[in-house]
């Protein structure tokens, strides 16, 4: 696979500025978002462990750590306002600030999905004595597959933000079909009439959790879109994925 050409900003978020303080402000904003992203990945993984392995302590840890992500989100908002007020960015700099603002929102919402999963994990096991046997091996495997796909997409999207890496962003888009296929298969399994051993509200908890995990993958795709917006200067949010990937891959090999 050919490597995509680096954008002018790929190695240095604010390469070429004569105002080095501006460089530091943009780097500070990016670093806050990267910190949020890594924390969200940890949150999602802990929440899914709580769901499928019955480790309630992991669910409570997710709930306890959620405020830290919220505080970082507020820090990102303040930094964005500060950069706009002080620097009045234009052209590519404005794209960077707008994109990072949108990315921060998606990262924060992905963190909310981890909290939702943790809450469903606790509700799922309410008044259940045989916690360890609640999810059979097949169901655990299905949730792990969905979690793996969503977390890989999200982690790759955060890595793409670090250097506005188009190739990593395209990798997120290429993972979407497997995410949707795994999610659809899990929902179909949970919707079977012969699903035994679960009360209706427990099935609802599992369906809600499956949807939340899928949405984390959706947030990863949103982040990848913003990476391409910065690197290519084009808003591709409503573009056909297959055509977009083909176009950018062709551009890379030209």
N, C-alpha and C positions, 0 to 999 in steps of 0.2 A: 504494500500500500504506500503510495506516495505521500510524503509529508506536505501538509498545506503550508504555503508561504506565511511567514510570520507577519503580523500586522505591525505598523510602526510602533504600537504601544505594547507589543507582546512581551518584551523583555523588561521594559520599564513603564510602569503605569502612566507616568507623565513625562516621558522622554522629551527632551528638548526645551523644557521651560527654563527661562532665565530666573524666574522667581522660585527658588528652591523651597521656600516655605509652602508654596502651593503644592509642590511635589509631595511634601510630607503630609499635608492635609489629605490629599487623595489616597496616599498609602495608608494613613490612619483609618480612613473610611473603609477601604478594602479589607484591612486587617480585622476590623470589627466584624465585618460580614463573614470572613473566613472563620473566625472564632465561633460565631453563631452556627455556621454550617457544620463544623466538626462536633459541636455540642449536640446539635439536632441528630446527627447520625448516631451518637451514643444513646440519645434518648429513644430513638426508634428501636434500636437493637434491644435495649432494656425492656421496652414496652412489649415487644413481641415475645421475648423470653417469659415475661410475666403472663402473657396470654397462653402460650402453648405448653409451658413447663409448670405452670401453677406457682411460680415464685412471686408471691404477693409483695415481698419486700422490694422487688425490682419495680413493681408498679408504684409503690409509695415513694421510691427514690425518684422516679420520673416526675411525680407530682411535686416533690420537694425542690427539684432542680429547675422546674419550669420558670420561676420568677427570674432566674439569672438570664435566660434567653430573652425574656421580655425587657429586662433592663438594657441588654445589649442592643435590642431593637430601638429603644428610645435613644441610646447613645448614637446609633447610626442616623436616626432622624435629625438629631441636633447637629451632627457633623455635616450632614447634607445641607441643612439650612445655613450653617456657618460658611460653607464653601460658596454657596450661591450668593449670600449677602456680601462676602468679602471680595470674591473674584469675578462675579458676574460672567460665568463661563459661556463660551460660544463654540460652535462647530463641534469638533471631536471631543473637546473637554465637556461640553454640555451633554453629549451623548453618554459619556462615561458617568457623569453624575446622575442623569436620569436612569440609566441602566442599573447602576448600583442601588438606587432608591427602590426600583422595582424588584431587584434581586433580594434586597433586605426584606421586603414584604413577603416574598415567596418563602424565604427561609423561615421567617417567623411563623407563617401559616403551616409549614411542614412540622414545626415544633408543636403547634397546636394539635396536629393529627396524632403525634406521639402521645400526648396527654389523653386524647380521646381513646386511643387503644388501651392505655393503662387503666382508665376508668372502666372500660368495658371488661377488661381482665378481672377487675375486682367485682364487678356486678355479675359476671359469669359464674363466679365461684361462691356467690352468696348462698349460704345455707346448703352447701355441698360438702359432704364428708369425704368422699373418695376423690380428692382433688387430683391426685396423680393419674387417675384413670379417666379423667373427664374427656380428654381428646385422645382418640386412638392414634396409632402410628401413621395411618394413611392421612388423617386430617392434619396431624402435626407436620408431616412432610409437605402437604399442600401449602400450609401457611409459611413454612420455611422457604419454599421456592418463591412465593410471592414476595416475601420480605427480602430475600436475596436480590431479586430483580430490581425492586424499588430502591433498596439501599445502594446497590451498585450504580444505578442511574444518578441518584442524588450525590453520591460521593464523586462521581465523574464530573457532574455539573459544578460542584464546588472547586474541584481541581481546575476546571476550565476558567473559572472566575479569577483564579490566582494570576493568570497571564493572558486572559482573553484568548484562549486557545480554541480555534475553530474546529480543529480535528477532534478534540475531546467532546465538544458540543455536538458535533455530528454523530459521535458514538452514542450519545444519549438518545438522539432521535432514532438511531438504528435499533435500539433496545426496546422501543415502544411496542412493537407488535408482540414480542414475547411477554411483556408486562400485561398487556390487555388480554392475551390468550390465557395466561396463567390465572388472572383475576376472573375472567369469565368462567373458566373451568371450576374454580373454587366456589363461585356463587352458585353455579348449577348443582354442584355437589351438596351444598348447604340447603338448597331449595328442594331436595328430593323429599317426597312424601314418606319414604321408608327410612328416613334418617332416625336412628334409634338412640335412646339414652339422653336426649335433650328436651328440655321444656321449651315452649315457644319463645319465652323471653331470652333464653340462652342462645337460641338460633339467631335471634335479632342481634344479640351482642356480637356473635361471630360474623354476621353479615356486615354489621356496622364497622367492625375492625377490618374486615377484608377491604371494604370500600376506602377506609382511611389509609390503609397501606398503599392501595392503588393511587390515591390522591397524592401521596408523597412522591411517587414516580411522575405524576403530572406536574408537580411543582418543580421537579428536576428539569423537565422539558421546558417549562417557562423560563427557568434560569438560563438554560442553554440558548434559548431564543435571544435573550438579552446579550449574551456573550457575542453572538453573531451580529447583533445590532451594532455593538461597539466596533467589532473588528471589520465588518463589511460596510457599515454605514447604511444598512437597509433593515427596515422593520419587516420581519418575516413571520409574524405571529399567525397570519392566516394563509400562509403559503402551503401548497401541497408538499408533504414531507418527502415523498419519493422523488419528485421533480427537484426539490431544493437540494437534497443530498447529491443527486446526480449532477446538478449544475455546479455545485461547489467542488465535488470530486474532479469534475472535468477541468475546472479552473485550476485546481492544484496540479494537474498533470500537464497542463498546457505549457 
